[in-house]
Amino acid sequence: MFGIPGDVFWPTAAFGALISLVFSGVALLRLLPHSKDRTLEPAERETLEELRLRLAQVDELQQRVGELEERVDFAERILAQQHESERLGLPRDETAR
């Protein structure tokens, strides 16, 4: 085509079309309306900070509850071992003899 061999013309044309599509997409995105500005009003900023503080408190409470669950599980295992040894009639401490 146009005096250019086909094995050079078609890849060049495809690459040019791809570049044209990218630039037209960028131009179209610039023409679209922008989303709301990222600046927050003082009341919104204060509310957001309060929410962050509360989330930090919730995270801390979740950690404490997890630790308490571990302690309860440990205590239940200890009690279950004691009850099991009492049921079997085993002495509590054989070294005391």
C-alpha positions as CSV (number, residue, x, y, z in Angstrom):
1,M,0.0,0.0,0.0
2,F,1.2,3.5,-0.8
3,G,4.4,2.0,-2.2
4,I,5.3,0.5,1.2
5,P,5.7,-3.3,1.5
6,G,2.8,-5.0,3.4
7,D,5.0,-6.6,6.0
8,V,6.1,-3.1,7.1
9,F,2.8,-1.2,6.5
10,W,0.4,-3.2,8.5
11,P,2.4,-3.4,11.8
12,T,3.1,0.3,11.5
13,A,-0.5,1.1,10.9
14,A,-1.6,-1.1,13.8
15,F,0.9,0.5,16.1
16,G,-0.2,4.0,15.0
17,A,-3.9,3.1,15.5
18,L,-3.0,1.9,19.0
19,I,-1.2,5.1,19.9
20,S,-4.1,7.1,18.5
21,L,-6.6,5.2,20.7
22,V,-4.5,5.7,23.8
23,F,-4.2,9.5,23.2
24,S,-7.9,9.8,22.4
25,G,-8.8,7.9,25.6
26,V,-6.6,10.2,27.7
27,A,-8.2,13.2,26.1
28,L,-11.7,11.8,26.8
29,L,-10.8,11.2,30.4
30,R,-9.7,14.8,30.8
31,L,-13.0,16.0,29.4
32,L,-15.1,14.0,31.9
33,P,-16.2,15.8,35.0
34,H,-13.9,15.4,38.0
35,S,-15.1,13.7,41.1
36,K,-15.6,15.7,44.3
37,D,-12.5,17.3,45.6
38,R,-10.5,15.4,48.2
39,T,-10.5,18.3,50.6
40,L,-12.7,17.8,53.7
41,E,-14.6,20.4,55.6
42,P,-13.6,20.8,59.3
43,A,-16.7,18.9,60.5
44,E,-16.1,16.0,58.1
45,R,-12.4,15.9,59.1
46,E,-13.4,15.8,62.8
47,T,-15.9,13.0,62.2
48,L,-13.3,11.1,60.3
49,E,-10.7,11.4,63.0
50,E,-13.3,10.3,65.6
51,L,-14.1,7.2,63.5
52,R,-10.4,6.4,63.2
53,L,-10.0,6.6,67.0
54,R,-13.0,4.4,67.5
55,L,-11.7,1.8,65.0
56,A,-8.4,1.8,67.0
57,Q,-10.4,1.2,70.2
58,V,-12.3,-1.6,68.5
59,D,-9.0,-3.2,67.3
60,E,-7.6,-3.0,70.8
61,L,-10.8,-4.6,72.3
62,Q,-10.7,-7.4,69.8
63,Q,-7.1,-8.1,70.8
64,R,-8.0,-8.2,74.5
65,V,-11.0,-10.5,73.8
66,G,-8.7,-12.8,71.9
67,E,-6.3,-12.9,74.8
68,L,-9.2,-13.6,77.3
69,E,-10.4,-16.4,75.0
70,E,-7.0,-18.0,75.2
71,R,-7.0,-17.7,79.0
72,V,-10.4,-19.3,79.3
73,D,-9.4,-22.1,77.0
74,F,-6.3,-22.7,79.1
75,A,-8.4,-22.7,82.4
76,E,-10.9,-25.1,80.8
77,R,-8.1,-27.5,79.9
78,I,-6.7,-27.4,83.4
79,L,-10.1,-28.0,84.9
80,A,-10.8,-30.8,82.5
81,Q,-7.5,-32.5,83.5
82,Q,-8.3,-32.2,87.2
83,H,-11.8,-33.7,86.7
84,E,-10.4,-36.5,84.5
85,S,-7.8,-37.4,87.2
86,E,-10.5,-37.3,89.9
87,R,-12.8,-39.6,87.8
88,L,-10.0,-42.1,87.3
89,G,-9.1,-42.0,90.9
90,L,-5.5,-40.9,90.2
91,P,-3.6,-39.1,92.9
92,R,-3.0,-35.4,92.3
93,D,0.7,-35.4,93.0
94,E,2.6,-38.6,93.2
95,T,5.8,-36.9,94.4
96,A,4.1,-36.0,97.7
97,R,4.4,-39.6,99.0
